[in-house]
Amino acid sequence: MADAAVTDTSVGNTQAERTALSDQKMFEVAIELVNKRGTAKTTLKDIGEGAGYSRGLASYRFGSKDGLWMELFARFDEIWKVHLSTYLAGKDGLAALQAAIQAQRDIFTRESGYLRAMYILWYESLGHESDIRASLANHHVIYRRDVQQWIEQGQAAGEVRIDVDAEQFATGYCSTMFGTIYQWVVAPEAIDLEAYFEHFAANVTAAITQRGEN
């Protein structure tokens, strides 16, 4: 397929390395274009050419825009898992919940472009049935389950009030987090993230513990 040929012929790289490099460049361009244009006006042709390759490479590699979006989703999910795991290491219960809040705060700074692009993609996928929408729904189940588990661990350890409904708290917690991200995507300059997350963490702790503090 001549149109899909890569224009970058880096000497000394294996085919696998060249493929990984071209994929990474296309992912970076895709993130940039989605942030500027949204998904509807971002084409595979523009992504391939913007990354310095032939106009057909992105189509050849991913098959369709949905194929590319799913790959972006998978990669962002892995970034988030690695990021979160560093904060949660050795923690459970209340400490894990507090660490997760810190992890959410810090991902805004560390992966702001990727985070914004992914949420634009997710929100734009809500109007129709798609693999992205189904995958996102599954991930929301996991997010709520994790928070519920932390609350239940905290209750078992005597850190969290026993009258806190762990399942309902998890729903409210995730709603707050995703609502915050939505506001940030729409108008990032309108939210002081450091101040907000400090306030949120303090309020959560006060609401679910006996003492209102660690």
C-alpha angles and dihedrals in degrees: 000000000000097000091059095056115128114242093205109086101178108189115234097020121119120234089255091052092049090049092050090048094050091046091051092049091049091048090052092050091045091054091049094048095045090052091051102037110012123237100290094061095041112094131191088234091058091046094052094045093042090056090053099257136108119294092248100049096090091050091047093049101041104020096219142005089264088056091053092045091052090051091050089049092051092049094048090048089055091048090052094047093051091044093049095044091060090058095043097047109134093355135114137158117018093352091056092050092050091047091051090055090053091048091052091050094050097047088067089065101035099046104016097141094046092043093052093046093049094051092048087052093047095047092047090051094059096083096068141027111271143147088255092055092047092048092048091051090053091050092052088057089054093047092052092045092053093050092046089052092052091051092049091049089050091051092050089052093048093246098110126051111261092225093064110110100229096199095049092044090054091053092050093045093052091045090055093048095049091043090054091050091049091054090047093050090052097044115000093178091059095069128065095211097190093052093042096052092045088053093044094049092050093048093048092051092047092048098053105032132074094233101034089236142066 
